[in-house]
Every structure is written in C-alpha cells, then in structure tokens.
Amino acid sequence: MTTVIEVKNLRKVYKRTRKVAVDDVSFSVSEGECFGLLGPNGAGKTTTLEILQGLRSATAGEVTLFGLNWKQDETKLRGLMGGVMQHNNLYEKLKVKECVELFASFYPSYTPIDTLLARFNLSEKKDAWLSELSGGQKQRVFLAMAVVGNPKLVFLDEPTTGLDPTSRQEFWHIIKDLKAAGTCVMLTTHYMDEAEFLCDNLAIINSGQIIESGTPSAIINRTFKTPVLKEPRKATLNDVFLKLTGSTMEAQSYA
Ligand SMILES: Nc1ncnc2c1ncn2[C@@H]1O[C@H](COP(=O)(O)OP(=O)(O)OP(=O)(O)O)[C@@H](O)[C@H]1O
C-alpha cells in the first residue's frame, strides 16, 4: 500500500522554554488509513500534528507527505491536505457558509458548499455566525472546512472533544465515510473508544516519545499478555492507556 505519511526521528524543542515536546518520533501512515495519536495532556500530539501540517518547524527529523516535503512542495501539499486550527478566533467573525467558502477557495476544485452543508446537517445554520453555534455544530463546520476541497489527507486535532455521545457517534460515521472514500485521516484524541472504533493503527505518545504503536487489538494483546484473571471482561484500549501512561486503578487489575 502507498505510504502517505512518513515521519522519521522527529524532534521539536521549543526555543524559549527549551521544552522537548517531541523526542525522536517515527511512524508511517498508509493510503486510506485512519491513524490515531493518543497521549495524556502535554504529550506532544498537537505539536506533532502542527509540524505535519506545515504550521510549525521541526528541530530535527524528517517529514514526508505523499513523498513530498514542506520546504520544496508547499503549494502541492496544501492542495492535498485538509485541516483546521480550531482555536482560532478569526472564524468567529464569519458565517458558516463563509467559513466553508473560504476553505473551498484554497483548492482547485471542491464539493458544492450546499451539498456539503446538507451532508453535515448544517443547511439551516448556513447564515449563522460561528459564534452563535453550539460546540457540536462548530465541530461539524470545522470538519466541513477541512474536507471541502476533497483532500487526500485530513488532520483532525481532538475532533470530538466536548461533544455529546450522539454527536460523537455522528462524527465517527462521517469519518468512516471519509475513509471509505479513500481519504487518509490522522487524528488525535483523548477518547479510547473513539480510537478503537476509528483507527486502523495508532501510536501512544508520552512525554514526547512513542511508547506503543500498532493496531488497537495488537496493542491491547501486547500490553495484557497474561490472561485476565481478576476481572471477567476483556481489556480495552482504555486499560492500555491507563497502564502505559502511568495511571493505576483499572489497569492494576491486569498487571
Ligand atoms: N508554543 C509553545 N511554546 C513552548 N512550549 C510549548 C508550546 N506549545 C506547546 N508547548 C509544550 O510542549 C508540550 C507538548 O504540547 P502539545 O500541545 O503538543 O501537547 P498535546 O499532547 O497536544 O496536549 P493536549 O492533550 O493537552 O492538547 C507541552 O509541555 C507544552 O507545554
């Protein structure tokens, strides 16, 4: 299968604070795959995603997307990928339709805006200011902005944070549809059920370093090699996360 993302020995040290946010991270993502980056707060997920999106420079290491790199192929790469920096107040000054039109203008071709708004259940809100939307509606707009140009690769940073369970599941199905259409998705999440449902492969990152990677089931099996004696249920990715990132409670019952 074609490799879409190739990250080799990526390192990021923030100059002012000398904080090592990403420390020798390597992974690759294939075409049509959903790849998840999981980790506790401050683990280095957003930093990694921002470097991959060409929004931040790396201190060391190599990032290749579709065999291209940001230094030489920025224009080409922008046309192949989608993603939205969500914590940007600029969008609050725009209406829903304007936000999506703005992103559509970055691409040579795009999905008709009204079709996309209908697909994301936003038709009724097309003339609303972004500041007037609920958290879940805003997230849907951000996703619409990210995919309007039919990118081959989409970056989603905690796309379902703050959503109610129904909205989260709606979101998951939209992402599954994207995947089914051949789009490669890279996401960060704090929700282990989300990662288990959506991700073909994932990496768990802690203090800037990848401490586990693979398919969700392979990671679960590796982390809990011994049969689960104390608890009759099967181990989940949540148990893996708690065990590997230093939390105790549930994870100890599998130790
Ligand atoms: N602009 C910056 N300058 C200095 N340090 C930063 C900067 N941005 C992030 N950091 C630090 O780098 C580390 C990694 O941050 P990052 O935002 O990548 O983590 P994260 O895994 O996305 O966390 P969260 O789950 O809380 O969003 C943290 O210690 C953070 O304080």
Ligand as a Chemical Component Dictionary entry (heavy atoms), coordinates in Angstrom:
data_LIG
# 
_chem_comp.id                   LIG 
_chem_comp.type                 NON-POLYMER 
_chem_comp.pdbx_formal_charge   0 
_chem_comp.three_letter_code    LIG 
# 
loop_
_chem_comp_atom.comp_id 
_chem_comp_atom.atom_id 
_chem_comp_atom.alt_atom_id 
_chem_comp_atom.type_symbol 
_chem_comp_atom.charge 
_chem_comp_atom.model_Cartn_x 
_chem_comp_atom.model_Cartn_y 
_chem_comp_atom.model_Cartn_z 
_chem_comp_atom.pdbx_ordinal 
LIG N1  N1  N 0 4.380  27.378 21.779 1  
LIG C1  C1  C 0 4.908  26.646 22.754 2  
LIG N2  N2  N 0 5.990  27.073 23.427 3  
LIG C2  C2  C 0 6.557  26.346 24.394 4  
LIG N3  N3  N 0 6.105  25.140 24.800 5  
LIG C3  C3  C 0 5.024  24.648 24.164 6  
LIG C4  C4  C 0 4.370  25.370 23.120 7  
LIG N4  N4  N 0 3.327  24.631 22.688 8  
LIG C5  C5  C 0 3.327  23.510 23.427 9  
LIG N5  N5  N 0 4.343  23.511 24.312 10 
LIG C6  C6  C 0 4.693  22.469 25.284 11 
LIG O1  O1  O 0 5.018  21.295 24.556 12 
LIG C7  C7  C 0 4.490  20.150 25.211 13 
LIG C8  C8  C 0 3.598  19.387 24.241 14 
LIG O2  O2  O 0 2.446  20.197 23.974 15 
LIG P1  P1  P 0 1.312  19.723 22.954 16 
LIG O3  O3  O 0 0.349  20.835 22.836 17 
LIG O4  O4  O 0 1.957  19.224 21.721 18 
LIG O5  O5  O 0 0.672  18.500 23.764 19 
LIG P2  P2  P 0 -0.660 17.676 23.499 20 
LIG O6  O6  O 0 -0.279 16.249 23.588 21 
LIG O7  O7  O 0 -1.315 18.136 22.267 22 
LIG O8  O8  O 0 -1.525 18.076 24.772 23 
LIG P3  P3  P 0 -3.126 18.223 24.978 24 
LIG O9  O9  O 0 -3.669 16.833 25.020 25 
LIG O10 O10 O 0 -3.201 18.896 26.311 26 
LIG O11 O11 O 0 -3.668 19.050 23.849 27 
LIG C9  C9  C 0 3.780  20.651 26.455 28 
LIG O12 O12 O 0 4.658  20.507 27.556 29 
LIG C10 C10 C 0 3.514  22.106 26.159 30 
LIG O13 O13 O 0 3.503  22.872 27.342 31 
# 
loop_
_chem_comp_bond.comp_id 
_chem_comp_bond.atom_id_1 
_chem_comp_bond.atom_id_2 
_chem_comp_bond.value_order 
_chem_comp_bond.pdbx_ordinal 
LIG N1  C1  SING 1  
LIG C1  N2  SING 2  
LIG C1  C4  DOUB 3  
LIG N2  C2  DOUB 4  
LIG C2  N3  SING 5  
LIG N3  C3  DOUB 6  
LIG C3  C4  SING 7  
LIG C3  N5  SING 8  
LIG C4  N4  SING 9  
LIG N4  C5  DOUB 10 
LIG C5  N5  SING 11 
LIG N5  C6  SING 12 
LIG C6  O1  SING 13 
LIG C6  C10 SING 14 
LIG O1  C7  SING 15 
LIG C7  C8  SING 16 
LIG C7  C9  SING 17 
LIG C8  O2  SING 18 
LIG O2  P1  SING 19 
LIG P1  O3  DOUB 20 
LIG P1  O4  SING 21 
LIG P1  O5  SING 22 
LIG O5  P2  SING 23 
LIG P2  O6  DOUB 24 
LIG P2  O7  SING 25 
LIG P2  O8  SING 26 
LIG O8  P3  SING 27 
LIG P3  O9  DOUB 28 
LIG P3  O10 SING 29 
LIG P3  O11 SING 30 
LIG C9  O12 SING 31 
LIG C9  C10 SING 32 
LIG C10 O13 SING 33 
# 
